[in-house]
Amino acid sequence: MTRFGRTSKVLVAALGGALVLSACGGGDDDNGDDENSNAGGGPSGTVTYAMAQPFQSWNNATAGANSVANGQVMEQVISGFWTYGNEDGQPVRNEDFGTFEKTSDDPLTVEYTINDAAVWSDGTSIDCDDVLLWWTVQSGAFDGLFSAVGTQGIEDTAMPECAPGDKSFTLVYDEPFADWVTASPGHGNNAIMPAHVVWEQGGFSSEEDFIAALQGDDASALQAAADFYNEGWLVSGALPDASLIPSSGPYKVTDYVADQSVTLTYNDKWWGEPPAAESIVFRTIADEEQVQALQNGEVDIIEPQPTVDIAQQIQSASGVESQVEDEYTYEHLDFNFNDGPFADSLALRQAFALCVPREQLVDNLIRPVVPDSVVKDVRNVAPWDPGYEEAIAASQEYIDEFGTTDVERAREILEEEDAVGTTVRLGTLENQRRVDAGTMIKASCDEAGFNVEFEAAADFFDTDGALAQNRFDVAMFAWAGSSERSGWNSTYRTVSECSPVGKGNNNGCYSSPEMDDLLDQLMRTSDQTEAIELTAQVEALAWEDMVTIPLYQHPGISAWGSQVQNVIPNPAQNGITWNADQWSKS
């Protein structure tokens, strides 16, 4: 999941009531030299983007590496049959990579052809072995030996039939699947990764041997390959060797400075339209420091989590254009169902929901930026999407009972459960807004009788961090999604195992046969009325079981130097980097 939204229709008080600001005049960065000019026709110059989280994996298709930071870096490095390729954040076919078409509804059948010119940046053809590796990962074959964010329809397909070197293949579904376009190999956590690197690192001597192993039933033969796929592309202190990270997009990753920057450079083996800039640099800079970095000319584009201070800084900045938007991204609290005080106690989860000061969080953190923001009462449907009112109506009894802070009632439940003083580990990523939110939650829930141990950590999202390793009782973070229902399927589906490899997006390892059945129905229907009804039932059950606590919809803010062209905020998973191949500086 990961998503953004439409341009906000609300007034943004902290930005002087303007939604799109353009300040003319000279900034501190006068980079008007020839190296940033694209007049010669080929890629030239460098554009620098600031992001708060560090880059930590070249493979963001694994469960433990499914972060926005990894996705933003890899957006222009790994390509596929589709992407969130327009400013509305809707899925768009990527015909540079190949073509596909649905040829039958019964059974659902989709035929794919990879572009004949498509090669990895080391010159290796993109073909059958890459496809079969992708299918093995996304289908959960071999009991999920290869880590995936979640199976999203591909588990209901037969393995494609192809031979070494083939560039065409067919997916045949056992069941209908509504989001078959975005189930296709293509984007982010559904990406095609370089199979030739995996089989070489897995000890295979040829593509043919690797394909035979994928088509066989001996998981042990693939163990070393899976180990590399799951962990061999992690970035710890240095990039993997250049031979292990070939690109299939307009850029390749060429440099990395730990906790400081990642550099993308033009992939001269890219067969599509060349990008505008020769290189894109991702600088790791804390949200609260990004406006100053933009003003100093250290970066060209920023996309921080907005606070009142950040919004006011952007308003007063010279030589800067900015935009405030609604985002599909929403903040929430996840319970740990694997162990800890909430694992087997609905009553304690309900008590915690009652002590979380949701209205205070919105009032103090969000409304100063977007004045008519409201507490988020449903999880998977944005206020502007079809089915939002139905989802609210289906959940209303639970919203009425548990959606308003009631510290006294929370304490009564703790007393009834003989659980006053229960220690709760509340974890989140370290940034100012989440530190403020966690501090408010701790104060309110401590008053109710919990003993909240709040920790905001820079490595919260790392593969060995608290979220992936289930070292939390309550986790506070955001999902950034899309309009596709399959995008949040794995968030609530029963996991194969509660581990970084097996749990996908279901970080708390929640399990419910009733929820699984609803999700099965939802993924298969193509009727919007039925989909809206099923989504409402999912929302109601998520409240009934108190799986998560929705907090608020994120407001989004982006700013960039006026000398940068083609910066277009996007409501999709990886936000503003969706068209980074078109960024340039004059």
N, C-alpha and C positions, 0 to 999 in steps of 0.2 A: 504494500500500500504506500501511496505518497501522492498528495494532490494539493491544489491551489484554489482556483475559483475565478469569479468574474470581477471586473473592476467594481469596487464598492460604490453603492449609491448613497452611502451615509456621509455626513459631514465629518471631517476629521479635525477635531478642535485643536489638537496639538500641532497640526500643520496649517493652521490659519484658515481652515475650511476648504483647502484645496485638495483635490484628489491627485492631480498631476501637476507637479511643480516644475518650472523651468527657470533657472536663474542664469541670466546672461552675465558676461564679464569674465575677467581673467581669474583663473584659479592659481594655486601654488605650483601646478604642474604645467610647464610650457612645452611639453614634449611634442613640438611641431617639426621635428627633424625628419629627414628623408626615410629613416629606417622604419618609421611608423606610417609611411604612406603606402597605399596599395595601388598607386598609379601604374605600376609596371605590368599589371595583369596577373601575376602570380602571388602566392601567399607572401605577406611581408609584415614585419612589425610584431609586437607583443602586446597582448591585452592581459591584464592581471585582475583576478577575481578574488575577493575575500570570503572565506568560509570559516565558521567557528569550530567545527569539528575537524579533527585530523583525518587524513586518508590512512586507511589501515588494511585494505585488501584490494588486490587487482581483480578478484572474483567476487563481485557483490551478488552473485546468484546463490550463494550459500546462506543458510539460515543465520549464522553468526555474523555475517558481514553485510546484512541487508540494512545499510544506513544511508541517509541522504547524502552524506559527504562522499562515500564510495560511489554512489550512483551518479553524483554530479561530475566527478572526475571521469568516470567510465562512459558517460553519455556519448561522447564523440570518439571513443576508442573502440568499442564493440558495437557492431551494427547487426541488423536483422531485417526480417520481412516487414516490420512495422515499428512505429515510434509514436510518442505523443507529440506529433510534429506540426502543430499549429498553435496560434496564440490562445485558442479556446481550450487547449489541453485535451482534445479528442484524439483517439487513435487514428493514425494516417498510414497508409501503405507506403513502404519505402522501396520503390521500384529500382533504385540503384542496386539494392541487394538482390532482389528477385521479384517474382510474381507468384500470386496464388489465387485460387478461385474455388468456391464451393460448387461441387458438381452433382451433389445429391443431398436431399434432406433425410432420406430413409434408405439405408443408414446415412447419417451425416458423414459426408466425405469431402475432404479438402485436398486439392492437388497443388503442389509447390514446385517451383523451378528456380534454382539459384542462378544468378547472373553468370554467364560463362566467364566473364572477366574477374569474378570475385576471387581474391586471393588474400591470404594473410600477409602481413608486411614483410615476412621472410620469404615470400614467393610461393608458399605452399597453397595449393588449391583448397578452397572451401567446398567440401562435398560430403560424401556419404558418412565417413567416420565421425565428422563433426555433428551431423544430424543424429546419428545413432547414440552418440554420447549425450547429446541434448535430451533425446527421448528417454534414455535410461535414467537421467537425473530427474526430469520433470514428471515421470510416471511413478517414481518411487520404487522402481524395480530393484530386485535383490534386497527387499526389506529396507529400502532407504539407505543403502550402502553409501551412495553419493548424497551429500547434504543438499537440501533444497529448501527454499522458503516455504513451499507448500505445493501439493499437487493440485492443479487447477484445470481439471478436465482431461489432461493427457493420460491420467490413470485409466480412463475409459476408452483408450485407443489401443489398437494393436501396434506392435513395433513395425515401423515402416520397412518395406523391402527395398534394399538397394545394395549395390556392389561397389567395391572400391573405385573411386573416381566419379561415381554417378552424381549428378547435380539435380535430379528430379526425384521426388518421393511423394507418397500419399499417406494422409492420416484418415483412418476409418474409425468412427466412434461407435461404441456399443450402445450409447445413450445419447439423446439430444443434449446439446450444450450451448447455452445462449451466447456466451462470450467466446465463440470459437475464433474470432479474429485475433483477440489479444491472448488467446491460448497458443497462438502460432509462435514459433521461435522468433524472438525479436528484440526485447527491450528489458534492460535492468535485470531483475531477478529471474527473467525468462530468456536469458541470452544464450546464444550459441558460443561455446568456448572452444579454444583450439585443441582438438582431439589429438593431433600429432604430438603436441607437447605432453599431454597426459599419458599417452601410451608409451612414449619414450621414457618418461620418468617412472612409469609403472612396470618397466622391465620387458616390454614387448619389443620384438625385433622388426615388426612390420604392421602396416595398417590392416592387412588381411587377418593377422593373428588377433589383433585387438577387436576387429569387427566380429570374428568368430567367438571370442570370449563374451562380448556384449550379447550376442545371439544365443549363447549357451545358458547353462543353469548353475555354473560353478562360481559362487560368489568369491571364494578364496582366490581364484585366479585373477580377480579384479581388485583385491584388497589394496595392493600397493598403488595402483592407479587411483583408486578412490581416496586413499590417504593424501596423495598429492593434490587431487582436485579439491579436497576439503581444506587443506592447510598449506599446500605448497606455494600458494599465491599470496599468503599473508605478508604484509609489509611491516617489518620490525627492525627499525634502525637503518635499513637499506632496501632498495628495490631487489626483487629477484633478478637473476642474471637476464640480460637483454634477450637471450635466446629463448627464454621461458615466457616472454610477454609480448608476442606478436599481436599486431592490431588488425582489425577488420573494418575500421572506420577512418575518417579523414585525418585523425591524429593518433600518435602513439605516445606512450609514457616514456620519457627519456631521462628524467632527473627527479630526485627526491632528496630533500633535506629533512631529517626527522623533526616532526612537530613544527615545521616552518613552511615548507612549500612542496608542491608537485608541479612538474613542468611537462606539458604536452607539446610535441613538435609535429609539424606536417608529415604525414605518412605518404611518401612519394610513390608507394605502390597502390594508393587509393585510386580506384577506377572511376569514381564519380566526380562531381563538380569540385574543384579544389577549394579549400577553405580560404577565407579572406586573410586571416592572420597567420604568420609563420609559426607562432607559438602562443599558447595560453598558459599562464602561470596561476595556480591556485595557492594563495597565501593563507596560512592558518592564523587567524586573528580573532580574538574574542569579540563578541557582539558589541560590547560597550566601547571598544577601541576602533571600530571599523570606520566611523564617520571621520575621525581624525586622520586615519590612514588614507581615506579618500581625499581629504583636503590637502594632505601633505604630498599627494602624488605617488604614494607607495602602492596604491591599488587604483583600478579604474572603475570597478563595479562592486557594490556591496548589497547584501540581502540579509540584514540582521533581524533577529527577533525584536520587534518594535517595543520600546518602552517610551514613556513620556519624554525622558531625557534624550533618547535617540531621535525621536520625532522632532523635538525642538532643535537639536543640533543640525539635522538635515534642513529644516526650515531656514536656518540662518546661514547655511553654507553657500558660498558663491561658486559659480561655474558648475553647478550640479543640477541634473534633472532627476526627478523622483516620481514614484507612483505608489499609492496605497491601494490594496485590493482585499477583497474577501479571499480566503483560502479554504480549500477542502481540508487542510490540515487541522486536526483538533487535538486538544490536550485531554488526557484521561489518566486515571489511576487503575492499574492492573493488580489483582490479588494473586498471590502464589498459592496454587491448588496442590502443589506437590508436597510441601511441608510447611511448618510454621503454624501460627495460631489460627490462621484463616482457612487452612486447607480443608478441614472437615466441619467448619462451624459457620453456617449461614447466619446465625444470630450475631456473631462477632463481625461478620462482613457488613451486616445491616447496621450495627452500632457504629462502625467506622464511617459508613456512608452518612449517617446522621450527624457526625461531628465534623465532617469536612465542610469548611465555610465557602461553599461554591459561590454564593452571591458576593461575598467579600472579595474573593479572588477576582471576579469579573469587575467589580466596582473599583478595586484598587489598581489592577494591572491592565485591564483591557479597555474599559470605558473611557479613561483619559485619552486613549488614542482613537477609538471608535465609539462615540457617545451612546449610540443605541444598541450596543452589543448586549446579548442576553446569555444567561446560563445555558449550556448545551444539555438538553434532556434526552437526546437520542444519539447514537454513536455513528451509524453508518450512512445516514442520509443528511445531506446539507439542507439548510433552510430553503434554498432556491431549487431543490431537486424535486421531481415528481415523487409522491409518496411520503413527503415529510409530515404533513398533517395527519395522515393515516397512522404513521409510526408513533406520533405523539399520542393520538387517541388510544391506540392499543396499549400504551404504557402508562396511561394517565393514573391509574390506581396506585402504581408503584411510585410514580413521580410525586403524587400527593403524599404518600406515606414516608418516602425516604429521600425525596429530592430537595427538601428544605432543611436547613441546619437546625437541629434540636439537640443541644448538648445534654439537657436534662434527661430526655428520653434515651439517648445513647448511654448515659451513666446507669439508668435503670436496667437496661439490657445487660450491661456488664455485671451489675450486682446480681441479677437473676441468674447469670451464667457463672457466678463466682469467679469473675475474670477481671476484677478491678486491678490495675497495675500491669496488665498484659503488655509485654514489650513488643513493639512493632518497628521493624527495620524499614524505613521509608527511604528509597534510593532514587536518584535522578542524575541527569547530566548537569555538570556545573556551568550555569550561566546566571545572570542577575535575576531574570524573571523567575526562573525555577527556584533559585535560592529564596527569593521573596515569597513565592507560593508555598514552598516547603516549610518556611518559618511560620506562616499563618496556619497551615494545617497542623503542625506540631502544637502550637499554642492552643488551638481549639480542641484537639483530640486529647491532649494532656489534661485539659480541664474536665473532659468527659470521663477520665479515668484510665486512659491508655498511657503507656510510657513510650513515646515516639522517639526513636533514635534516627534522626534525619542526617543523611549524608549525600552531598552533591559531589560527584566525582568526574574528573575529566575523562576517565577510561570507562565510563558507565556502559557505553555501547560497544566496547571492544569485545573480541571473541572470548577473551578471558576476563571480561568485566562482569559486574554484578548482574546485569540483565540476562546475558547469555548463560551464565552459570547458576542462575536462580538463587543468588545471594541477596534476596529481598523478601519481605513480606508484602509490601506494597511498592510498586514501581510507578513513577510519574514520568511520562514521556508523551510524544505526539505521534499519531499515525498520519502520514501524508498519503492520500489515496487517489482514486479516480472514480469516474462514474460507473466503471465496470463492477458488477456485483462479485465477480470472481476475485477481485482484488482483496476482499476481506474474508473470503471463504476460509482460508487457513488460520485466521485469527481466532476462530471459535471451534474449529474442527478438532476432534480427539486426535492426539498425537501418537505417533508410533512408539516414541520413547521420550521421556522428559530430559533431553540433553540438547546441547547446541546443534548437534547434527539432526536430531529427530523431531524437534518441536516446531520448526517452521516459525510462523508469526505468532503462534499460541504460546507466548512467553510464560504465562502462568500455568500452562499445562492443564487447563480446564477440560473436562470431559463430560459429555452428555449425549446419550443415544438420541434423545428427542431433538437436540440441536443439530446433530449430524443428519438426521432425517430431513429436517427443515432445509438445511443447506443443500442436501442432494436435490430436493424438489426445486429449490430456488435456482440452482445452477443449470437445471435442465429446461426450465420453462422459457419460452420466447414470447409469452403473452404478458404484456406490461401490467395489466390489471391483476393477474395472478401473482406476478413478481412483487408488486406493491403490497399485496395482502401477505405474502410470505415474509417479506422484509419486515413488515409490522410485527409478525409473530416472532421473528428472530429478536427484534428489539425488546419485545415484552418478556421473552424468556431470559434475555441477558439481564434485565432488571430483576425478574423473579429469582434467578439464581445468584444475583449480585456478582456477575462475572467481572465487570469493570464499572468504574464510576466516571461518566463523561463530565468534563469541566467546562470547556469553552472552545469556540471556534477561533482559530488563530487569525488575527489580522496580519496581512503581509505588507512589507514595505521594501522597496528596492530603490537604489540610487546609483547614479553613474556620472562620470565626468562628461561635460558637454562635448568634449572632443571625441567621444566614443560613439560609433554608429551601430545601428541595428540591434540595440539592446531592447528586448521585448519580454516583459514578465509573462510567465506562463502558468496556467493553473494545473500543471501536471506534476508527476512524481518528482522530477529533478529540477523543477522551477525554472529559473531564468537561463540555465545552461542549455536548454533545449535547442537553441540555435546558435551556440557558441561558435560554430564553424562560420557564421556570418559576421561575427564581431570584427570590428576594425577600428583603428585610431587614425584621426587626421592630424 
